[in-house]
Amino acid sequence: MEKESGTDAITVDAVMENLEKVLSFVRKKLNETEGDMLSCITLEVVVEELYTNIASYAYGKHTGIVTVKCSAKQEPLEWIVTFMDHGIPYNPLEHKEPDIKAPLEERKIGGNGILMAKKMMNDMQYEFKDGMNILTISKTV
């Protein structure tokens, strides 16, 4: 039987100064469940990466907002985080993966964070709906 805890959300200006506010919000939600420390840290790292990308690129030179929703499902425990912004449409799942086997001097900058997020999460889904980027990640604990 699947049970879902209440979904909480925070909306902030998509700027780097709000990263800690977003991470604190996610940590609080994770602490309401009984997940293991490694899974918690893994999810925090991915949240930091994805929020940083939104804050850095979603609105170009302008400032917009981002809403971060966080919930948990039980049996098995699964943490779900959704990022929603009205920035430039961008599907990170279509981003070409970097060649991590190439020699360092031949590697291009960019894309490693998205690759890391894909590998560390159990699921990532993206949709662009009603002028909004919606990226949902989940981690089964």
N, C-alpha and C positions, 0 to 999 in steps of 0.2 A: 504494500500500500504506500502510495506516494503522498507525503505531506509537504506543504510549502509554507515556510514562515512568511510573515508579512514582508512586503517589499518596501524598502525605504529608499529615498532619493535625496540627492543634494544637487542644487544648481548653483554654479559659480561662473564668474568671468573666466574664460579660457585663457588664463595667463599663468606663467610659471609660479608666480607668487602664491597661487592657490593649490599647488601640488600637495603640500603637507595637509591642508584642510581636506582634500579628497582622500588622501591615504588614511588619515585619522578616521574619517567616516567609514571607509571600507574595513579598517581594523576593528572598529567598534562592532560592526555587523558580524564579522568573522568570529569575534570573541563571544557572541551569543550562541555559537554552536560548539560542538566538541571535536573540531577538526585537529589534525596533527600540525605541529609547528612547521615542518617542511612544506606542506601544502599551503599553509598560510603565507609563508615567506615567498613561495613561488607565485602565488596569486598577486601579492603585493608588488613584486618585481614587474609583472606583466601590466598591472594597472598603472604603475609609474611610467612604463614605456609608452603605453597607448595614450595616456593623458598628456604626456610630454609631446607626442606627435600632434595631438589635437591643438594644444596650446601653441605649438610652434608653426603649424602649417595650415590649419583648417580655415582661418580667416584672413590669410595673407597679412597685410600691414594693419588690418583693422582688428578690433577686439569684439568677440562674440561671446556667447555663453555655451556652456556644456552642462548637461544633466547626466549624473551618474546614478544608476539604480543598482541596488544590491539586494539579493535575496538568497535563501538557501532552501533546498529540498532535502528531505530526509529519506533514508532507507533506499538506496545508499545516500550518504550525505553528498550533496552537490552544491557548490557555490556558483552563483550566476551574477555577473556584472554586465550592465548594459551602459554604453556611452551613446549619448544623443547630442548632435550639434547641427546647426544650420549652416555650416561652412561649405567649402568647395566639395562637391561630390567626390568621394574617394573610397574605393573598395580595396582595403589592404589585402584581401584574399587573392586579388588579381595581380598584386605586385610581383614582379619577377624576382625570384629568390636569388640571392647573391651566391656566387661560386665560392663556397667555403673551403674548397680543396685547392683553389688557386694559390700560388705563392703570395705572400703578404704584399709584396711590391706591385703585384698585378691586380689586386682586389680594388674594387670601386667602393667609395664611401656610400653608406646608406643601405637600408633593407635588412640589416642584421637584427634589429629589434623586432621587426615584424616576423621574421623567421623564428626568432626565439619564442615569441608569443605563440605562434602556431604549434611549435614543438612542445611547449610547456603546458598548454591547455588541452583538455579533452575535446573541446569543440569551440569553434569560432564561426559566427554567422554574421553576414552583413546584408543590409538592405538600405535603399534610398527611397524614402516614402514621405510624401507631403513636404518636400523640400528639406528633408532631414536625413543625415547620415545616422544609421542605427547599427552599432557594432555590439554584438553580445558574445561574451566569452563565458565558458564554464569549466569548472575544475571538479572532478569527482574525487572525493577524499577517501 
